[in-house]
Amino acid sequence: MKKAVRVLVWLAIGFGISELIYHYGLELLKVPTSSMSPGIEAGDYVLVNKFIPGPRYKANDPNRYGRFALSRSLNYGDIVVFNFPEADTIVPNKPGESYYLLRRRDAGIDTLLTEEYWGELEVLKVTQRPRMIKRVAALPGDNIQIIRGVLNVNGVEKDFRISSGDSVIILPPGVYDPYVFPGNYRHGWNVDNLGPFYLPRKGDVLVLDPKTFPLYERILKVFEASAIEQRGNSFYLDGKPVQQYVFKMNYYWVHGDNRNRSFDSRYWGPVPENHIVGIVK
């Protein structure tokens, strides 16, 4: 009887250790798309190292989120796995598509949800959102701009793109694309001409005004869970007038190596740090 108990104890310990490794250490992940081709193809398996930038905790709460700093921070060029930032709301019967992209594409999406049996919208916590894999192109505190298809970071060309061999058509400046971040016609951005845009760093102070607010509205309301609203040219946080906002988290800009076939920050914006799972080694 004692031997059976010892076996059960060791099995429980082994299971607990394997769970800790899976959640906080290493994880094998199957890549769903070809956005990182040719280095990583759809269907490939990659090993995710969660020790960089460190195992996260309380990821679903931006006010309590943190990491065990066991290793280094993220660097330019790191290949990262992260929870898809636009998957806070999903269409159940359209799991492979962004709800926000569908809404920008079709203003009648509420009707389609019913008539096309797409299902009722679901809200997902950060850790429940689908995983994506991209390359870090810019870090918190960087100023970024895409000029005629080339990424500039702090005024320096810094494009980690790997050519897929496809012919590339570069859109001219001023041709507005509603599917490109931030989806606001006043900025007139497209996939090849975007910015300038400042990537927030934890503790940075944002001066609130009608011109900059559309760039950061989703970050403030969704990622940082702040009850901020605009009334005319004025702003209110928790019902009180404010002129500034202090960011709670760091934000990253990511691109796919297969530029023409990558759904990345150019379309949905920055990745909040609490969405980062780990790097690919």
C-alpha atoms as one frame of an Amber mdcrd trajectory, in Angstrom:
protein
   0.000   0.000   0.000   2.828   2.356   0.893   4.508   1.648  -2.448   1.314
   2.554  -4.333   1.085   5.814  -2.378   4.694   6.672  -3.213   4.023   6.020
  -6.904   0.978   8.272  -6.828   2.967  11.002  -5.072   5.756  10.867  -7.651
   3.226  10.867 -10.472   1.562  13.942  -8.955   4.930  15.672  -8.576   5.860
  14.822 -12.165   2.537  16.108 -13.452   2.905  19.301 -11.444   6.429  19.905
 -12.773   5.320  19.291 -16.372   2.446  21.752 -15.920   4.814  24.377 -14.528
   7.178  23.888 -17.460   4.303  24.140 -19.949   2.785  27.273 -18.430   5.943
  29.104 -17.407   8.879  27.551 -19.269   8.827  25.831 -22.654   6.034  24.956
 -25.062   5.877  23.268 -28.462   3.646  25.218 -30.834   2.383  24.403 -34.336
   2.590  27.428 -36.658  -0.801  28.045 -38.339   0.152  30.364 -41.236   2.947
  31.171 -43.697   3.447  34.748 -42.447   7.012  33.899 -41.331   7.958  32.065
 -44.517  10.515  31.038 -45.718  12.206  30.669 -42.329   9.133  29.172 -40.649
   6.437  27.541 -42.749   2.795  26.796 -41.959   2.608  23.465 -40.165   6.111
  23.720 -38.677   6.569  23.161 -34.958   8.546  25.727 -32.948   9.784  25.697
 -29.371   8.547  28.703 -27.404  10.913  29.894 -24.661   8.804  31.677 -22.034
  11.830  32.574 -19.925  12.321  35.467 -22.382  11.052  38.017 -21.518   9.989
  36.023 -18.425   6.952  34.005 -17.299   3.940  36.293 -16.954   1.307  36.378
 -14.248  -2.063  38.145 -13.903  -1.915  38.707 -17.678  -5.662  39.243 -17.877
  -5.543  42.268 -15.570  -3.454  45.219 -16.816  -3.514  46.726 -13.325  -1.926
  43.637 -11.719   0.028  42.110 -14.602   3.693  41.334 -14.110   6.554  39.002
 -15.066   9.184  36.960 -13.314  12.308  38.620 -14.687  14.424  35.494 -15.149
  16.223  36.514 -18.304  16.537  39.398 -20.757  14.054  41.785 -22.345  12.912
  41.524 -25.950  15.300  42.740 -28.656  14.951  43.893 -32.241  14.593  40.888
 -34.511  13.335  38.466 -31.859  10.677  36.093 -33.156   7.868  36.235 -30.632
   4.727  34.261 -29.894   1.869  36.316 -28.493  -1.882  36.306 -27.993  -3.615
  38.050 -30.890  -4.482  41.581 -29.636  -7.645  41.916 -31.758  -9.130  38.694
 -30.399 -10.629  40.301 -27.297 -13.903  39.908 -29.212 -14.451  37.032 -31.671
 -17.149  35.720 -33.993 -17.559  32.043 -32.984 -18.207  30.724 -36.492 -15.423
  32.861 -37.994 -12.539  31.831 -35.709  -9.828  32.626 -38.241 -10.883  36.231
 -38.836 -10.665  39.408 -36.811 -14.047  40.700 -35.651 -12.793  44.268 -36.005
 -11.629  43.643 -39.566 -15.017  42.130 -40.399 -16.721  45.190 -38.915 -14.551
  47.574 -40.945 -15.302  45.527 -44.046 -19.048  45.283 -43.508 -21.013  47.814
 -41.455 -23.937  45.351 -41.428 -22.060  42.715 -39.445 -24.671  42.767 -36.661
 -27.247  41.554 -39.178 -24.863  38.936 -40.554 -24.308  37.543 -37.081 -27.972
  36.573 -37.042 -28.867  35.948 -40.673 -25.691  34.030 -41.572 -25.657  32.130
 -38.273 -22.228  33.438 -37.310 -23.190  33.176 -33.653 -23.195  35.618 -30.771
 -20.024  37.561 -30.100 -17.700  36.139 -27.469 -15.278  38.029 -25.257 -11.926
  36.350 -24.610  -9.428  37.036 -21.869  -5.834  37.727 -22.912  -4.631  34.184
 -22.199  -7.571  32.679 -24.121  -6.800  34.513 -27.353  -5.271  32.650 -30.328
  -1.486  32.634 -30.650   0.411  34.440 -33.390   4.086  34.443 -34.364   5.914
  37.490 -35.771   9.240  39.320 -35.575   9.851  42.288 -33.258  10.407  45.313
 -35.482  10.249  48.121 -32.909  10.445  48.425 -29.138   8.672  50.544 -26.486
   9.782  54.154 -26.749  10.504  53.969 -30.483   9.090  56.291 -33.116   8.090
  54.313 -36.185   7.094  55.221 -39.714   6.602  53.192 -42.871   7.699  55.178
 -45.910   7.010  53.686 -49.337   7.036  50.168 -47.923  10.154  50.511 -45.769
   9.991  50.559 -41.983  11.870  53.380 -40.279  12.605  53.227 -36.551  13.722
  56.473 -34.935  14.530  57.843 -38.387  16.664  54.866 -39.451  15.641  52.245
 -42.018  15.242  49.037 -40.079  13.236  46.492 -42.006  13.473  42.851 -40.943
  11.401  41.745 -43.888  12.460  38.615 -45.784  11.320  38.707 -49.388   8.827
  36.035 -50.371   9.707  36.360 -54.013   6.329  37.870 -54.881   6.143  41.057
 -56.877   5.475  43.995 -54.588   3.143  46.854 -55.453   3.873  49.908 -53.316
   0.899  52.149 -52.587   1.513  55.908 -52.780   1.102  58.144 -49.698  -2.369
  59.488 -48.995  -4.280  56.473 -50.338  -6.388  55.625 -47.299  -6.856  51.950
 -46.432  -9.568  51.339 -43.803  -8.050  47.947 -42.966  -4.759  49.506 -41.849
  -4.065  50.714 -38.301  -5.670  52.782 -36.815  -8.593  52.530 -39.264  -9.141
  56.288 -39.167  -9.552  58.159 -42.461  -8.191  61.395 -40.979  -4.728  59.877
 -40.881  -4.930  58.545 -44.445  -2.510  55.680 -43.758  -1.996  52.559 -45.826
   0.188  49.466 -45.498   3.123  51.154 -47.291   2.829  54.639 -45.784   2.036
  54.685 -42.092   2.970  56.943 -39.215   4.743  58.537 -37.614   3.593  56.677
 -34.520   5.146  56.553 -31.063   5.209  53.157 -29.322   4.209  53.721 -25.688
   6.527  52.738 -22.870   5.327  52.039 -19.332   5.193  55.313 -17.430   5.099
  57.507 -20.543   2.736  60.458 -20.372   0.314  60.991 -23.255  -1.031  64.511
 -23.745  -4.653  63.995 -24.732  -5.970  65.888 -27.738  -8.425  65.138 -30.577
  -5.601  64.443 -33.039  -3.631  61.868 -31.054  -6.492  60.206 -29.178  -7.688
  58.065 -32.154  -4.188  56.523 -32.356  -4.256  55.395 -28.727  -7.961  55.009
 -27.984  -7.995  51.220 -28.295  -4.822  50.916 -26.219  -6.335  52.994 -23.430
  -9.828  51.496 -23.438  -9.181  47.838 -24.287  -5.590  46.948 -23.414  -5.292
  49.160 -20.330  -8.964  48.841 -19.310  -9.226  52.574 -18.610 -12.634  54.234
 -18.457 -11.568  57.143 -20.632 -13.841  59.018 -22.987 -13.792  62.003 -25.281
 -16.465  64.704 -25.133 -15.835  67.260 -27.823 -12.269  68.441 -27.314 -12.193
  67.365 -23.668 -11.304  64.029 -22.042 -12.560  62.291 -18.930 -11.136  59.400
 -16.928 -13.551  57.725 -14.543 -15.822  60.713 -15.086 -13.195  63.282 -14.098
 -11.627  65.744 -16.565  -8.016  64.918 -17.500  -5.448  66.319 -19.898  -2.878
  63.520 -19.673  -2.697  59.759 -19.386   0.125  57.595 -17.980   0.599  54.263
 -19.771   0.489  51.124 -17.635   2.364  48.821 -20.034   4.979  48.600 -22.776
   4.017  48.086 -26.427   5.798  46.395 -29.339   5.537  46.599 -33.137   5.745
  43.296 -35.018   5.991  42.292 -38.685   5.828  38.979 -40.511   8.853  38.029
 -42.612   6.552  37.140 -45.499   5.488  40.757 -45.867   2.855  40.316 -48.584
   1.102  37.540 -46.675   1.364  38.743 -43.123  -1.454  40.067 -40.957   0.574
  42.073 -38.454   0.944  45.396 -36.621   0.449  47.304 -39.851  -3.191  46.214
 -39.721  -4.039  46.011 -36.021  -1.377  48.047 -34.241   0.947  47.439 -31.279
   1.225  44.304 -29.157   0.775  44.980 -25.412   3.458  43.373 -23.260   0.943
  41.283 -21.313   0.121  39.495 -24.607   3.699  38.304 -25.136   4.084  34.565
 -24.463   7.762  34.068 -25.289  10.345  33.901 -28.051  11.086  31.200 -30.599
  14.484  29.547 -30.341
